[in-house]
Amino acid sequence: MKKFLIVLFLVAVAAACGGGGAGSTASTSENAQRAAGDSAYTNPPVKSQPGTTGGGSTVVGDTVPALQGPPVIRHAQLSMTVGSGTFDSKLAAVRTLVQAQGGYIAGTDAQVNPADDQPAIRTGVINFMVPAAHFDAAIDELSKVGKVQSEHISGTDVSAQYVDLRARLANAEAQRNAMLALLTQAKNINDIIAVQNQIGQITGQIEQLKGQIKYLDDNTSYSSVAVTLTEAGAPAQAPPGDSWGFVTALNDAAHNFVATINYVVTALGAVGPLLIVAGLGLLLWRRRRPSAPLAKHA
């Protein structure tokens, strides 16, 4: 009984240390774990694409192409303008582009912004996921939909996280196998309950690690793109019947004349108080100055 509890304590301590990080793994299995971690980004998991879209058309290709190199979570944000009255067609063009690249729409949000004395301007945001191998191609195709006003692309290398998570997963699974073997040697109820509790804790750690690895798999296999489309306002038109620009010249001249008067009035408003104070001072000085005495006649 005492020997069994000692073994159980040692296994529990090893499991606790293994949950804290990959550094607690045994040296004999380190190479195997590292190889497993490296394979996570040299050969990422292949996922099936959504088979059909809302229109019933089949997505080109059945599997996501493998992406060579380290796993990177990539995200792009683009803002572009489209021609007036072309918002619907451009939005449909983005949907077609996503389908052609083997991606899927995650969400859309379109609205109308009314403007005074001008046609209503439509704006919308479309979020979609595209296979990581088609990310650059999708960005290039998007630049043809409208005029790009801003573009921001970010990427996070998660190679180290992959290696760490897979090493911790391998260590936790080894600890669970040791606990299962130890469970067969339990002789009484207390020992069985103690071992089962340890197995439950380790199993929870395993499921948590698998969930984190799946999250990385999903976010490295597909990249997210957010596109903001804004419909351009109505183009400015020249006044009719002014092909020579005479009316425009008169309008500019009148505007400059009024602007000049405005500048003069503004200057007088700034200097006027000083002139008034100076005038009052000069008037007081003349009144207080003694008059010159009259010359005496001989």
C-alpha positions in Angstrom: 0.0 0.0 0.0 2.7 2.5 0.9 4.7 1.6 -2.2 1.6 2.1 -4.3 1.0 5.6 -2.9 4.7 6.5 -3.5 4.4 5.5 -7.1 1.1 7.4 -7.4 2.7 10.5 -5.9 5.7 10.4 -8.3 3.4 10.0 -11.3 1.2 12.9 -10.1 4.2 15.1 -9.7 5.5 14.2 -13.1 2.1 15.0 -14.6 1.9 18.3 -12.9 5.4 19.3 -14.1 4.5 18.1 -17.6 1.5 20.4 -17.7 3.6 23.5 -17.1 5.6 23.3 -20.3 7.5 21.3 -22.8 10.8 21.6 -20.8 9.7 18.8 -18.4 9.6 16.1 -21.1 12.1 13.3 -20.9 15.2 13.5 -23.1 14.5 10.2 -24.7 11.3 11.4 -26.2 12.4 15.0 -26.9 13.5 14.3 -30.5 10.3 12.5 -31.3 8.2 15.4 -29.9 10.2 18.0 -31.7 9.8 16.0 -34.9 6.0 15.9 -34.3 6.0 19.7 -33.7 8.0 20.4 -36.8 5.7 18.3 -38.9 2.8 20.6 -37.8 4.0 23.3 -40.1 5.9 21.5 -42.8 2.8 19.4 -43.5 -0.2 21.2 -42.0 -3.5 19.3 -41.8 -5.6 19.3 -45.0 -9.1 20.4 -44.6 -12.2 19.9 -46.8 -13.7 23.1 -48.2 -17.3 23.9 -47.9 -18.9 21.9 -50.7 -21.5 24.4 -51.9 -22.4 28.0 -51.5 -25.8 29.7 -51.0 -26.4 29.6 -54.7 -25.8 25.9 -55.0 -22.6 26.2 -57.0 -19.7 23.8 -56.2 -16.5 25.3 -54.9 -13.5 24.7 -57.1 -11.3 22.0 -55.6 -12.0 19.4 -52.9 -9.2 20.0 -50.5 -7.1 22.9 -49.2 -3.7 23.0 -50.8 -0.8 22.3 -48.5 1.1 25.4 -47.5 4.9 25.0 -47.1 6.8 26.9 -44.5 6.1 27.8 -40.9 2.5 28.2 -39.8 1.4 31.8 -39.9 -1.9 33.3 -38.9 -2.6 36.0 -41.5 -5.2 38.7 -41.5 -5.9 41.5 -44.0 -8.0 44.6 -43.8 -8.7 46.5 -47.0 -10.8 49.7 -47.7 -11.7 50.6 -51.2 -14.1 52.8 -53.2 -16.2 51.7 -56.1 -18.0 53.7 -58.7 -21.3 55.3 -58.1 -24.2 52.9 -58.7 -21.9 49.8 -58.9 -22.0 48.7 -55.2 -24.2 45.7 -55.8 -22.2 44.4 -58.7 -18.9 44.9 -56.9 -20.2 43.1 -53.8 -21.2 40.2 -56.1 -17.8 40.3 -57.7 -16.2 39.9 -54.2 -18.4 36.9 -53.5 -17.4 35.3 -56.8 -13.8 35.9 -56.1 -14.0 34.2 -52.7 -15.7 31.2 -54.3 -13.1 31.0 -57.0 -10.3 31.0 -54.4 -11.9 28.2 -52.4 -13.0 30.3 -49.5 -16.2 31.1 -47.8 -18.1 34.2 -46.6 -18.1 34.7 -42.9 -20.4 37.7 -42.8 -21.6 40.8 -44.6 -22.9 44.2 -43.4 -24.2 46.7 -45.9 -26.0 50.0 -45.3 -27.0 53.3 -47.0 -25.6 56.7 -45.8 -28.0 59.4 -46.9 -26.4 62.7 -48.0 -28.0 66.1 -48.4 -28.6 67.2 -52.0 -26.6 64.2 -53.2 -27.4 60.6 -54.1 -27.3 58.1 -51.2 -23.9 56.5 -50.7 -23.8 52.8 -50.0 -21.1 51.2 -47.8 -20.6 47.6 -46.7 -18.1 45.3 -45.0 -17.6 41.7 -46.1 -15.6 39.3 -44.1 -14.4 36.0 -45.6 -12.0 33.2 -45.0 -9.7 32.0 -47.8 -7.1 29.1 -47.8 -3.7 30.3 -46.7 -2.2 29.2 -49.9 -4.6 31.5 -51.9 -4.2 34.5 -49.6 -1.9 36.5 -51.8 -3.9 35.7 -54.9 -7.1 36.8 -53.3 -5.5 40.1 -52.2 -4.3 40.7 -55.8 -7.8 40.0 -57.2 -9.4 42.3 -54.7 -7.3 45.2 -55.9 -9.1 44.9 -59.3 -12.6 45.3 -57.8 -12.2 49.0 -56.8 -9.7 51.6 -55.9 -7.8 50.6 -52.8 -7.7 53.4 -50.2 -5.9 51.5 -47.4 -4.5 48.1 -46.9 -3.2 46.4 -43.7 -1.9 42.9 -43.6 -0.6 41.2 -40.4 0.8 37.8 -39.7 1.7 35.9 -36.6 4.2 33.0 -36.7 3.0 30.2 -34.4 5.7 27.7 -35.0 6.9 27.9 -31.4 3.4 27.4 -30.1 3.0 24.4 -32.2 6.1 22.7 -30.9 5.3 23.6 -27.3 1.7 22.4 -27.5 2.6 19.1 -29.2 5.4 18.4 -26.8 3.1 19.0 -23.8 0.4 16.8 -25.4 2.8 13.9 -25.9 4.0 14.2 -22.3 0.4 14.3 -21.0 -0.6 11.3 -23.0 2.4 9.4 -21.7 1.4 10.3 -18.1 -2.1 9.2 -18.7 -0.9 5.8 -20.0 1.2 5.4 -16.9 -1.8 6.2 -14.7 -3.9 3.6 -16.6 -1.2 1.0 -16.1 -1.1 1.9 -12.4 -4.9 1.6 -12.2 -4.6 -2.1 -13.0 -2.4 -2.5 -9.9 -4.8 -0.8 -7.5 -5.9 -3.1 -4.7 -8.5 -1.1 -2.8 -11.2 1.5 -3.4 -9.1 4.4 -2.1 -6.3 3.6 -4.5 -8.7 3.3 -7.4 -10.4 6.6 -6.6 -7.0 8.4 -6.3 -5.8 7.1 -9.6 -9.0 7.9 -11.4 -8.9 11.5 -10.1 -5.4 11.8 -11.5 -6.5 10.3 -14.8 -9.4 12.8 -15.0 -7.1 15.8 -14.4 -4.6 14.6 -17.1 -7.4 13.9 -19.5 -8.7 17.5 -19.1 -5.2 18.8 -19.8 -5.1 16.6 -23.0 -8.4 17.9 -24.3 -7.4 21.5 -23.6 -4.1 21.0 -25.5 -5.9 19.4 -28.4 -8.4 22.3 -28.5 -5.5 24.8 -28.7 -3.8 22.8 -31.5 -7.1 22.7 -33.4 -7.5 26.4 -33.0 -4.0 26.9 -34.6 -4.8 24.4 -37.3 -8.0 26.3 -38.3 -6.4 29.7 -38.2 -3.3 28.7 -40.1 -5.1 26.7 -42.8 -7.4 29.6 -43.6 -6.7 33.4 -43.5 -9.3 36.0 -42.7 -9.9 39.1 -44.9 -12.1 42.0 -44.2 -13.1 44.3 -47.1 -14.8 47.7 -46.7 -16.5 48.9 -49.9 -17.6 52.5 -50.2 -19.6 53.8 -53.1 -18.2 57.0 -54.5 -20.4 60.1 -54.6 -21.7 61.7 -57.7 -18.9 63.3 -59.8 -18.8 67.0 -59.9 -20.0 68.5 -63.3 -18.9 71.8 -64.9 -21.6 74.5 -65.2 -23.5 74.2 -68.5 -22.8 76.8 -71.3 -19.4 77.8 -69.9 -17.1 76.1 -72.3 -14.8 79.2 -72.4 -14.7 79.5 -68.6 -15.9 83.1 -68.7 -18.5 82.6 -66.0 -16.0 80.7 -63.9 -13.5 83.6 -64.2 -16.1 86.2 -63.1 -17.0 84.0 -60.2 -13.4 83.7 -59.1 -12.8 87.4 -59.5 -15.9 88.2 -57.3 -14.7 85.7 -54.8 -11.2 87.3 -54.6 -12.7 90.8 -54.3 -14.9 89.8 -51.4 -11.9 88.0 -49.8 -9.8 91.1 -50.1 -12.4 93.3 -48.5 -12.7 90.7 -45.8 -8.9 90.9 -45.1 -9.1 94.7 -45.0 -12.0 94.7 -42.6 -10.3 92.1 -40.4 -7.1 94.2 -40.3 -9.0 97.3 -39.4 -10.7 95.5 -36.7 -7.4 94.4 -35.3 -5.6 97.8 -35.6 -8.6 100.1 -35.0 -8.5 100.0 -31.1 -4.8 100.8 -31.2 -5.5 103.8 -33.5 -8.3 105.1 -31.2 -6.1 104.8 -28.1 -3.2 106.6 -29.9 -5.6 109.4 -31.1 -7.0 110.0 -27.6 -3.4 110.1 -26.2 -2.4 112.6 -28.8 -5.4 114.8 -28.0 -4.8 114.8 -24.2 -1.1 115.6 -24.8 -2.0 118.7 -26.9 -4.4 119.9 -24.3 -2.0 119.6 -21.4 1.0 121.2 -23.2 1.5 124.8 -22.0 1.1 127.5 -24.6 4.2 129.5 -25.6 4.5 133.1 -23.9 3.9 136.1 -26.0 6.9 138.2 -27.0 7.2 141.5 -25.1 7.3 144.7 -27.1 10.2 146.9 -26.6 
